Amino acid sequence: MKKTVLTLLLFFPISCLYSQLKIESCQEKAKANYPLIKEYDLISKSLDYTLSNANKAWLPQFSVTAIGGYLIKGLPEAPGTNREDYIVAGIAQITQNIYDGGATKAQKNIAKASAEVDKATTEVAFNSIRERVNQLYFGILVVDEQLNQLNILNDNLNRGLKNAKLSKDNGLGYQSDVDEVKAEILSLEQKKIEFTFTRKGYVEMLSYMIGEPLKEDVQLEKPLTVENYASLTNNRSELSLYANQIKLTEASSAMDKVSLMPKVGLLGAGILITPGMNLGTSNVSSLAVAGLSMSWDTHGLYKSSNNRELEKIKKDRINNQQNTFLFTNNLQLQQASTEIEKQKAILAKDDEIVLLKEKITKAYQLKKDNDMSPMNDLITAMNKESEARSNKALHNVQLLMSLYNYKTIKGN
């Protein structure tokens, strides 16, 4: 049996025995679980179909037209035929593009640029998911630190209770001392219940966001401290969105230029007419044509100047939106940076405060042992020491949260 257990331990990773959830994996899972993630696949499929449609412009195009009506005048009669008051004509035409002035290429560029804009828009929507995961993750870490300090205080109080009972049994203490410690332990247990249910709520929300069941006692790994946070590159998805909007505007403008170019292709046409037409000595009832075709629409010339101005206005509006975003983003970064420095300054005093509170507790313990101080004073000193340690642990987590908040604001 021992050999079997040893073999399992050798082949079973230690990390699996003590697995901890990481904030990075939570971010990835939350993004994958969010319904909006399906947009990426839909955008990709839509782009494929759009590009396929654009490429079909180079396939031969076939059209058939039928015309029927009554004759008023103007159509010569074929010799030996009676005058007919109607005409029926059928026209079949086949064309093949040779040069489309760059229209197909422009359409494909517009489709690609539009897809990139859609992707960037989707990515912007995920910013709120990252922020929410951060809040839940660090919320659980804060509660864990509080519970940890309460457990330490609980151990100290239980030792105090044991000493108080021993003193009472030996006739050196009072029942009131025992009751005071018991009451404090009960109050502490109430706090633990409150924090435990708060943690449970956070874990349930995090579980829902990442789409995986999590145990109530799941352990979270403390993120590493972010060094040189101020030198991080701004990778906000909004900046990618604005850049792609500029590209889409330029691609759309290229289509305006295409409208000024001539179009060249091969043409084949067949015409059937009944009754036939009398052209001199011949009776013509059909006609076939093959050759080159060229078309050039000049209506774009009249709009060219205005279209250039419209393109400039669109770019200016996008740039203005980007500058507005950067202004707000930089303000948020300054506030986040100030919060980081504040947490560092507060944390720098915590070690000294904890050391002093520890000395005070020991002093009151000595006084109580020598019957120079009531139990209530010792309990108060123990609570204040626990509070100091709890504050230090809280400030550590708050500093980490501030650093990750800065990273999130900067898109990292």
Summary of the structure (lengths in Angstrom):
residues: 412
radius of gyration: 40.4
end to end distance: 49.6
largest distance: 146.5
contacts: 1134
relative contact order: 0.13
helix: 68%
strand: 14%
